[in-house]
Amino acid sequence: MTRYLISFDDGAMDFPEEDLPAVGEAAHAVVRAAQEAGAWVFGGGVQNQRASIVATDGVIAEGPYPETKAVIGGFSIIDVPTRAEALEWAARFAVACRCAQEVREIMDDPDV
């Protein structure tokens, strides 16, 4: 099977704050369904904070850099046989989270 990253940008969930409990329950229902289907690997929301950037020389700086236009607000890793199935899970998350989802295939590395 192939692993896929399903993610959305921080700030994409622009519904009223009082809807958050319903959105959370809807998202958890999709996660439970993915777990029951054997597709779920890992996922979660990303704390709304600035990232720390570790450069190739080991220097640590606070980020993201100003030119960064978007950061991940939440993600799911699923393991499914086809991209079409990954897109189906992304559609379920999009409805539950009330925001668009991006789908990317994770490269297979046979050494890990």
ABEGO torsion letter per residue (X at the ends): XBBBBBBBBBGABABBAAAAAAAAAAAAAAAAAAAAAGABABEEBBBBBBBBBBBAAGBBBBOBBAABABBBABBBBBBBABAAAAAAAAAAAAAAAGBBBBBBBBBBBAAX
